[in-house]
Amino acid sequence: MSLPAAFLAAVERLIPRERRFDDPLSTLAFGTDASFYRLIPKLVLRVESEREVVELLKLAHAQQVAVTFRAAGTSLSGQAISDSVLIVLGDHWNGRDIRANGAQIRLQPGVIGAQANAVLAPFQRKIGPDPASINAAKIGGIVANNSSGMCCGTAQNSYKTLAGLRLVLADGTVVDSEDPASVAAFRQSHAALLEQLAQLGRETRANSALADKIRHKYRLKNTTGFSLNALVDFDEPLDILNHLMVGSEGTLGFISAVTYDTVPDYPHKASALVVFPDVENCCRAVPLLKQQPVSAVELLDRRSLRSVENMQGMPVWVRELSSGACALLIESRAASQSLLHEQIAWIMASIADFPVEKQVDFSEDPAVYNQLWKIRKDTFPAVGAVRQTGTTVIIEDVTFPVERLAEGVNHLLELLDRHHYDEAILFGHALEGNLHFVFTQGFDDPAQVARYEAFMGEVAQLVAVEFGGALKAEHGTGRNMAPFVELEWGSEAYALMWQIKHLLDPKGILNPDVVLSADPEIHLKHLKPLPAADEIVDKCIECGFCEPVCPSNGLTLTPRQRIVIWRDIQAKKRAGIDTAELEQAYHYHGLDTCAATGLCAQRCPVGINTGDLVRKLRAQEAGHTGSATWLARHFATAMQGTRLTLAAADTARKLLGAPRLAALSAGLRRLSGERLPQWSAVMPQPVRLQLPSAPQPGDQPRVVYLAACVSRAMGPAAGDAEQVPLLDKTRALLEKAGYQVVLPDNLDNLCCGQPFASKGYPQQADAKRQELLLALLQASRGGLDPIYCDTSPCTLRLLQDLDDPRLQIFDPVRFIRTHLLDRLEFTPQQAPVAVHVTCSTQHLGEAQGLIDIVQHCTAQVVIPEGIHCCGFAGDKGFTTPELNGHALRSLQDAVQQCGEGISTSRTCEIGLSQHGGIDYHGLVYLVDRVTRAKEATARA
């Protein structure tokens, strides 16, 4: 059934075309969230203001059109998908307001949870909710799902730490609990609604059996159904309304802003791992630990420990644990180290009488506690990594009363065995009795669906009826548990939930079939296929953790969406369906606008680099193998051609002027069908390459300087305050530090191969890389001398899969950090400096090293929020400039107080300069400016 014509016409007037999506590629891409369900929306709308939300809800209400809201799409129970209208948040929902020295924070729904904590960190505060998805999940979803995590328990979740809410009701009415005028107007316009809420509260509190049941249910973690505790915890109807919104999953209204009471973020922490011989002893220790000053207690059964025991870096003893072993990972935090030590003593004394199979004592050493938490965090991806292609990974989320936790664990293990989920693991937040069990499930044949149905039916009976627990502790009800809400809560409470739904959403337009559904089989419908697509990405679980770091997120597709579309293309091809139109759209959205820098792999729980798939597909299309081979063999000629092209462009600038040349270039680019690159005022001038002769032998330490091809071709822009090329500036800095600088022979013919690899010519790329490694081995006298590469992407390519231990290859950050800091005397400048950490610097593990070096150089370091990859991607800034522009759309506002920015990649610096409005330079420019040689170095 199509959407009403009147609705569509009104939407077209309200939302610009570039923020309306109804084509097959976009609707399929947005039809996926992190759950194992899929619905394809008829229309996707990206909203940028509350006014747009208000008008859309008024239209939807009038036309009875169902709408679903989505923040990050990381929810797991099917609550962020729609077959009607999907409303997603755009860029302009990122506001935050820190109050009372960090005691409160007001947030818009588009703020990522980790970003909220980052701005609170200077105050040693944080928001209470701490979901595992906090690096990707947005505040709107965190509140709407009442998400929690390992530390927040029930005391620090969104419900308990809510200080204020601004919301939009189904009819488009806005009410802000922190705005007296808004509240007064709402009391007048919606007096009947408020009185009905107040009456529901009075009736619920007067029903002692129901009120007691509600209080009992919420002593546990519980996100099944609506937050009925609002009716017993509050008597003021607006307070009831606000707290009903928490955990309502977009079924009662839209959360436009939330104010949290923040919680302490203690600076001192320590972790320990205690392995008990069996489940019973492990679980009996939990109630005792709950009385101690612990911030987290994570349970890991033997299956979960077994799933990670063979991973790199895992201690040998994990493999040697007995078959019944069960572990608790314990963390304690405190405001001071002395208090932390006191707490540790109390904690260990409380469980001193329990039998222990293995124990890793409390440690404050980051290397130790990070390894312990790695055991816990790697369990979920371990299951995902071994699942059969075509199956999905399901992570269920239940709560048992803590005093019956051992029984619950053993019964769950029996159920998993009986239904032959042999790969399943069990872990969880033990303090709250909250257990996650992870298993793989296929939905491609009726027998598999029937197995899942039977298993979940038994789980629901076990948890909700036999143990009086919660079927959803922190992941939200969604579609997944909607049919079981009445089983858990009973008919009286269930009827009360429907009353609330009808009161706040009388036309049923808000996220239908989520939380409450009249369909007893809704959890078995719209199951998402995960067909084989390519071995590079087949392990993807579509969680969306990758999306915040992707430069094309919001422009075309994210890594998750690229995989979704490619899976669909492959499935359609196998079914004999014509995919020509979809593939044509995918070429631009999936391939041309992918930076392929691999930051997605750093966020992916199973380590998928979607850029590898993109490069593979580009290689299949690459049709100029002969030209690539010629360029590889005549690279010095290509370099000279590049310098001549830059010289011609610079001559045109001088003759025409920068504005006229930019306009002419834009016109020529349009006429060429976007094939010609775009000229801009930050385009580099050519380097006049004059390589020095080989140095005479001396007593100074030697360093081999690999000037990357971009450094040999691209000098500063004409308008840059710095006019010394990077090659000359680097040599000067190294010599200042007392080094004898050696250049490899035949330098201008050398290349790491990155330009060839990114274009889909892996053979030529590998040949150039190997040629360069041999030249570096010779220049470094068989590895005696360190090798300094001035461009971090080139360094990364050389170091990846490097199997020659003799070569010591350094990027600028690591070399300055390890070789120059002790040789130079720093006089920091006062002017603030913006820092861009390139993708390759992040991959090299030198992000913090770069920041630390800049902090040696200036009193104020500015790191723009939310910019992870600049999107220039080698030459994409020239050939696909919209990717670079989109990735850096917020840069200028973030760096306006800075006079300079620094980075470690010349091409990245071109785009950063253009979109930041300030000159970006290589790190060596800043270091050289604020340093002089130490006396001992100068004498040497």
Secondary structure, 3 states (H helix, E strand, C coil): CCCCHHHHHHHHHHCCHHHEECCHHHHHHHCECCCCEECCCCEEEEECCHHHHHHHHHHHHHHCCCEEEECCCCCCCCCCCCCCEEEEECCCCCCEEEEHHHCEEEECCCCEHHHHHHHHHHHCEECCCCCCCCCCCEHHHHHHCCCCCCCCCCCCCHHHHEEEEEEECCCCCEEECCCHHHHHHHHHHCHHHHHHHHHHHHHHHHCHHHHHHHHHHCCCCCCCCCCCHHHHHCCCHHHHHHHHHCCCCCCCCEEEEEEEECEECCCEEEEEEEEECCHHHHHHHHHHHHCCCCCEEEEEEHHHHHHHCCCCCCCHHHCCCCCCCEEEEEEEEECCHHHHHHHHHHHHHHCCCCCCCEEEEEECCHHHHHHHHHHHHCHHHHHHHHCCCCCEEEEEEEECCHHHHHHHHHHHHHHHHHCCCCCCEEEEEHHHCEEEEEEEECCCCHHHHHHHHHHHHHHHHHHHHHCCCECCCCCCCCCCCHHHHHHHHCHHHHHHHHHHHHHHCCCCCECCCCCCCCCCCHHHCCECCCCCCCCCCCCCCCCCCCHHHCCCCCCCCCHHHHHHHHHHHHHHHHCCCCCHHHHHHHHHHHHHCCCCCCHHHHHCCCCCCHHHHHHHHHHHHCCCHHHHHHHHHCHHHHHHHHHHHHHHHHHHHHHHCHHHHHHHHHHHHHHCCCCCCCCCCCCEEECCCCCCCCCCCCCCCEEEEECCHHHHHEEEECCCCCCCCHHHHHHHHHHHCCCEEECCCCHHHCCCCHHHHHCCCHHHHHHHHHHHHHHHHHHCCCCCCCEEECCHHHHHHHHCCCCCCCCCEECHHHHHHHHHHHHEEECCECCCEEECCCHHHHHCCCHHHHHHHHHHHECCEECCCCCCCCCCCCCHHHHCHHHHHHHCCCHHHHCCCCCEEEECCHHHHHHHHHHHCCEEEEHHHHHHHCEEECHHHHHC
